[in-house]
Amino acid sequence: MTRKDMFVVSPRGGVLSACADIAGLEAASALLAVVESVLEAGEAVSDAERAAFLEHMAATLAEVVSIAANRLPVNAGTHAAAERLMRRA
């Protein structure tokens, strides 16, 4: 309502965290559907049009990797793997 951005750091596994994960996965799913339809068009799509999706695909993939890393069970081995994944995202 105020048009101000708000950021929340919620505890892992909380309701807000789950809502953010669901929104991220829904966005990734929608983008995947668009990209699949573009790829199915084949030659009808220019290289420039294909390149326009690259930045969005990279951002979406980073979001999905972040969601996956946060969903790993907490133990020494998975904690180290999650930290490595989060540094890349």
C-alpha positions in Angstrom: 0.0 0.0 0.0 2.9 2.4 0.7 4.8 1.2 -2.4 7.8 0.6 -0.1 9.9 -2.6 -0.5 10.0 -4.7 2.6 12.4 -7.5 3.4 12.0 -10.2 6.0 14.5 -12.7 7.2 12.3 -15.6 8.5 13.4 -18.6 10.4 14.2 -21.7 8.3 11.1 -23.8 7.9 8.7 -21.1 8.9 5.4 -20.1 7.2 7.0 -17.0 5.5 9.9 -19.1 4.2 7.5 -21.7 2.8 5.4 -18.9 1.1 8.5 -17.5 -0.5 9.6 -20.9 -1.7 6.2 -21.6 -3.2 6.2 -18.2 -5.0 9.7 -18.9 -6.3 8.8 -22.3 -7.6 5.6 -21.0 -9.2 7.6 -18.3 -11.0 10.1 -20.9 -12.1 7.3 -23.2 -13.4 5.7 -20.3 -15.4 9.1 -19.3 -16.9 9.8 -22.9 -17.8 6.5 -23.1 -19.7 7.3 -20.0 -21.7 10.8 -21.1 -22.5 9.6 -24.6 -23.6 7.1 -23.0 -26.0 9.8 -20.7 -27.4 12.1 -23.7 -27.9 9.3 -25.6 -29.6 8.9 -22.7 -32.1 12.3 -23.6 -33.3 13.4 -21.5 -36.3 10.5 -19.1 -35.9 12.4 -17.5 -32.9 15.4 -15.3 -33.5 18.7 -15.6 -31.6 18.0 -12.3 -30.0 14.6 -13.5 -28.7 16.2 -16.6 -27.3 18.9 -14.5 -25.6 16.3 -12.4 -23.9 15.3 -15.4 -21.8 18.9 -16.2 -20.6 19.1 -13.6 -17.8 15.6 -14.6 -16.5 16.5 -18.3 -16.7 19.7 -17.8 -14.7 17.9 -15.8 -12.0 15.2 -18.4 -11.8 17.7 -21.3 -11.6 19.5 -19.4 -8.8 16.2 -19.1 -6.9 15.4 -22.8 -7.3 19.0 -23.8 -6.2 18.5 -21.5 -3.1 15.2 -23.2 -2.3 16.7 -26.7 -2.7 19.7 -25.7 -0.5 17.5 -24.4 2.2 15.4 -27.6 2.2 18.4 -29.9 2.8 18.3 -31.6 6.2 20.6 -30.0 8.7 23.7 -32.1 9.5 27.4 -31.5 9.0 27.6 -32.9 5.5 24.5 -31.3 4.1 25.3 -28.0 5.8 28.7 -27.8 4.0 27.0 -28.6 0.7 24.3 -26.0 1.2 26.9 -23.4 2.0 28.7 -24.1 -1.2 25.4 -23.9 -3.2 24.4 -20.6 -1.5 27.8 -19.0 -2.3 27.2 -19.8 -6.0 23.6 -18.5 -6.1 
